[in-house]
């Protein structure tokens, strides 16, 4: 930020300084030229033609430098057929004028405009000359009046202007850069306070930034506190899952330990039974842990239709005699990871095919105007009595023990859906007469 500010300050001041220097230089030169024109006009106004046809001044020019040899201010009058009439300050020198270089003839178109130009005809004394060609009353000769002045004075003025501008803009630029750096340091000071507050969190064990901070960084502090809340919730969920899993595994392990210690003749049957129980608990908690971990990565987007079609292909291979239909929009998107969506739909559709009468109907985005995207999974089975619908979501709960299963399908569906902010409810299908499962998930 400091380098960018310094760069822009230097560029802008350099551009402004160059523009101002050129403007002031032109103004100094313009004032100098006006003085030359004024003196040239005074010469012409004071000039007359004598009886011999030559020019003379009926009054003396006011500037005394015209009388001092080598003073740096000169005049000269030239006419065709006449010797140049110089000022005393020229002494034994003569001005070489542009009108003479052009060779103005009597037949040329007459131009009485003032011409101003620089000349280096005198060694070591650059000149600026103003000349004008006029025809005086009583004479047919074209007289060229010229006033020349050494440019030392104007050069000194221009040099002084440039020196003042250089120092002024240098001091101004340095001051602006220092002020910009101070402003950056002052403006970023709240971030240093935030860093100190975060360091305090790490060293003192606090879990929130509570000290008052400037309003400019309040949104950042709010986001940091929200991140801490999110991390704390994740850690709490991880501790809860670990505790639940440990508690769930404790009983089967105790049974196996007692059976092994007592040398139970039915040990193999007990091992088979209790390991299946432990496997159910492990699968359930792993599913929740994966969902929590993937949710923390960021906002996900999954195509509901693509997931449902993939599940249908898998279920049709398991239950080829059944019928599975999918209806609804093809552009429905939900804010859930594809793997978790596949697991939810897989459990619901497989349960419908397993426990139903052979027909399964899936409706995607059943209510397009609702805030949550709703998916209906219906079958033509016996359904579930209303009194048993809440218990069926418990881990290991099974109403039909005659078919293989772990009793974790609906529990996993409910837990994963709730992790993403969704819900699962059970009802009765009006069209097929069996169970209706309504899955609601947040839209992407």
N, C-alpha and C positions, 0 to 999 in steps of 0.2 A: 504493500500500500504506500509506503514511504517512497519507494523508487518510482512508482507510477505518478504519485503527486509531484515529486521533484521533476520528473520528465516533462509533465504537462506544464508546470510552472516555467521551466526553462524555455520550452518551445513557444509558449504564448508570450513571455516577456521578450524573447529574442525577436519574434515576429513584430510585436508592438514597438520594440525599440528601433528596429530597422525602418518601419513605417514612419515613426515620429522623427527619426533622424533625417530621413529624406524630406519630410515636410518642412522641418525647421531649416534645413540647408537651402531648399528652394526659396524659403521666405527671406533668408539672409541675402541670397544672390539677387532676389527680386528687389529688395530695398537698395542694394548696391547699384543695380541697373537703373533704378528710378533716380538716384543721385546723378548718375552719368547723364541721363536724359535731361534732367533739370539744368545741368551745366551746359549741355549742348544747346538747349533751347535759349538759354541766356546769351550764348555766343551769337546765335543766329539773330536774335532780337537786337543785339548791340552792333551788328555789322552793317556797313554802308559801302557804296562804290564811290571812290574819289574821282577826280577829273582825269586821272590816267587810266581808269578802268580797273584799278586794283581795290582789294578789300581793305578796309580799316575799321577800327572800333571807335565809335564816337563817345564811348564811355568805358572805363576800365572794369575788367572783370573782378568780382569781389574776392575770390579766393587767392590769397597771397602765395599759395604754393605754385601757382603758374609762373611766378617771378623768380622762384628759387631753383637754380640748376640742379637736376637730378633729384627733385623732390618726390617724384613718383606720380605726380599729377601733371598731365600735358594736354595741350591742344594744338591742332594744326588745321590750316585751311589750304586746300589744293584746288586748282582750276586748270583746265586745258589751256596751254600756252603761257602759263604763269609759273613762276617758281613757288614751291610750297612756302606758306607763311606760317612758321612755327612759333610756339610760345618760348619765352626765355628759359623755361625750365628744361626744354629739350636741348638747349645749348647748341652743340654741333651735330645733333642727330636728327633724323627724319623718320616719321612714321610711314610704314608701308601699308597703305589702306587697301581694302578689298575692292573699292570702286576703281582704283588704279589698276589692280590686278585683272579686273574684268574688262578694262579698256573701254569705258563708256564713251560712245561717240555721240555727236550731235543728233544724228538721225535715230538713235535708239529711243525706245519708249521711255519716257521720263517716269521715274519712281522716286518719290520723296520720303518713303518710309524710313524709319530709324532701323539701323542694323547694328546688332550688338554681338560681339564675338571675342574669343580669347586669342591672344597672340604671344608668341615667344621670340619675337624678332630681336629683342634686347637680351643679351646673354646675362643670365642670373637675375633677370627681372621680368617675370611673367606679367603680361598686361591684359586688361580687359578694355576693349575699345568700343565706343558708341559713335557711329558716323551717320551722316544724313546728307544727301545731295539736294541742293536747292538752287533756284534762280532768283537772284536779288534784283530789286527794282533798279533800272538804269543799266542793266547788263544782260547780255545774251549767254553769258558763260554759265556753265553748270559748276557751281562751287560745292565742294565736298568738305563739310565741317566734321571734325573728329575730335573726341575727347577720350583720352586714354588714362587709365589709372593702374598703378601696380596692384596686383592681387594679394599682396602680403597681408593687408588689413583684413580682407574677406577670408583669406585662408586661416588667419588666426581666430577669427570669429567662429568659423566652422569647426576648427579644431577644439575650441573651447566648448562649443555646443556638444560635440561628440564626447568629450571628456566628462562633462556633467551628466550626459545621458548614460554613459557607461557605468560611472560610479553609482548613480541613482538607481539604475535598474539592477545592478549587482547587489546593492544593499537591500533593495526591495525583494529581489528573488531569494536572497539568503534569509530575510525575515519571513517570507511566505513559507519557505521550506521548513524553517524551524517551527513556525506556527502549525504547519501541517503535521509535523512529527509529534508535536505536543498534543495536538488534537487527536491523532491516532492513539497515542499512549493513553490519553484521558478517556477516549471513547472505548478502548478495549479493556480498561481497568475493571469493568464489571465481570468480564470473562476470567480475569485473574482471581476475582473474589469467588466466582463459581468453582474454579479449579481448587481454591483453598477449601471451599465447602465440601467438594467431593473428596479431597484428601482427608478432611476431618471425618467423613463417613467411614473411610477405610481404616483410619487409625483409632477411632473411638467406638466403632461398632454401631453407630446410629444407622437407622434405615430410611431417613428422610432428610431433605434439605429444608430446614425450618427458619434459618436466619433471614432477615429482610434483605432483599436485593433490589437493585434498580428495576424500574418497569421494563427497560429495554430487554432484559434477560429473563423476565418472568416466564415467557413462553418456553424458553430453554429449560428453566428450572422445573416447570410443570411436566415437560416431556421426560426429564431425568427422573422425577419422582414417579411418573407413570411407568417408566421402565423398571424402576426399583420395585414398584408394586407388582408388575408383571413377573419379574424374576422371583420375587418372594412367593407369589402364588404358584409358580412352576415348582419352586423348591418344596413348598408345602404339599403340592400334589405328588411330587416324587416321594416325599417322606410318607405320605398317606398310602401310596401304592405299595411302597416297600413294607410298611407295617401291615397292610391288609394281606399282602402275599405271604409275609412271614406268619401271620396269624392263621391264614388258611392252610398253610403247609404244616403247621405245628401238629394238628390233630392226626392227619394221615401218617406223619412220621412217628408220632407216639404209638399209633396202632401197630405200625410195622416193627418198631423197636420192641414193644411188648410181645408181639407174636414171635419174633426171632428169639427173644430171651426165654420165653416159655417153650420154645421148640414146638410150636403149634403145628400139628400135622396138616392143617389147611393153610400153611404159610404161603404157598404159591398162589392160591386163590385170593388171599388177603393182599399180597403184593400186587396182583393184577388189578384188583378193585381200587386200592388206595393210590396206585400210580396213575390210574385214569382220572381219579379225583384231582390229584396234584396237577396233571396235565391240563385239565379244564381251568383250574385257577391260573396256571402260568399263561395259557392262551388268552384268557380274559384280561389279565393285567398287562400283558405285552401289547395287546390291541389298544388298550387305553393309553399306554405309554407312547406307542408309535403315533397315535392321533395327536396327543399333546405336543410331542416333539415336532411333528410336521406343521401343526398350527402355529407354532412359535416362529417358524421360518419366515412366514409372510403371507400375504393374501394370495390364495390359490384360486384357480378357475378350472372347472371340469365340465365336460360335455355330458349331460345326463343321458341323452339318446345313445351316444357311443358306448357308455358304460353299460346301459341296459341291454344293448345288443350283444355285447361281449358276454355278459352273464347268461343271456338266453342261449347262446351257442353252447356254453358249458353245461347248463342245466338240461338242454335237450339231449346231450350225449348221455347224461346220467339217467334221464327218464324219457326214453324215446317214445313211449306209448302216450305220453301226455301231450297237451296242447297249451301253447303259451303265446299270447297275443300282446302286442305293445301298441298303444295309441298315444296321441298327443303331439305336441310341438317337437320339431326336430332341432330347434335352436335354443333350447333351455340350457342355461349355465348356472352352476352353483359354486359358492365360495367354499370349496372343500377339496382336499387332495384326491386325485383320481384313484389311488390305491385304497383310500378309506371309503370312497363312494362305491367302488367295486365290492368291498367287503360288506358294506351295509346292504346294497341291493342283492348281492349274492346270498346273504343269510335270509333275507325276506323272500326272495323268489324261490330259493331252494326249499325253504320251509313250506311255502304254498304248494309247490309241486309234490313234496314228500307227504304232507298231511292232508292235502286236498283230495278231491275226487278225480283229478285228471285235467282239469281246466284251470288255467291261471290267466288273469287279465291285468295288465299293468297300464296305468294311465299317467302320463307325464304332464306336469304343470296343469293339474286339474282345475285350478282357479287362477287364471292368468293375471287377474287384477290384485291378488293378495300380495302382501309384503314378502312373505316367505313362499318359496316354490314348493308346491305340494305334489307328492307322488302317491298314488293309490296302488296297492297290490291286493287283488281279490282272488279268492279261490272258491271252489264249489264243494268244500269239505263240510265237516260237521260244525266248524266254527268253535269259538271258545265262549263259555257262559260268562255273562257280565261280571259275576262274582269272582271269577278266576282271572280276569284280565289284568288286574294289578299284580297278582302273585306271579304271573307267567314271566315277568321281567326279572325275577330274582335269579341269581346265579345257580345253575343246576336244576332249576324248576322245569319239570316235564309233565305234561298231562297224558301223553300217549307213550308209555314205556315199551310198547311192543315194537317200536322201530328204533334203529340205531341213532344215537345222537349224544351230545354232551350237555344239552340244556343251557348252553351259553349264547345261542344265536341271538335271541331277542335282547338279552342283557348287553351283549356287545353292541348291537344296533342302537339301543337307547343311550349307552355311555358315550359312544363315538358321536352320535348326533348331538347330544347335549354339549360335548366339548366344542363343537363348531357353532353352537347357538341354535340348534334345531330341536325338534320334538318328535316323539313317536306315540301315536294313539291307536287303540284297537276298537273296532266296531263290527257291524254286521253288513255284509254285502247285499244290497237290494237286488242286484241283477243275477248273481250266481248263488246267493243264499249261504255262502260260507263266511270265512273271516275276511274282514276288511282292515288292512293296515295302512294308516295315513302317516306318511313320512314328510315332515316339513323341514326344509333346509334353507339357509340364507342364499339369496340370489347373488350372483357375481356381477 
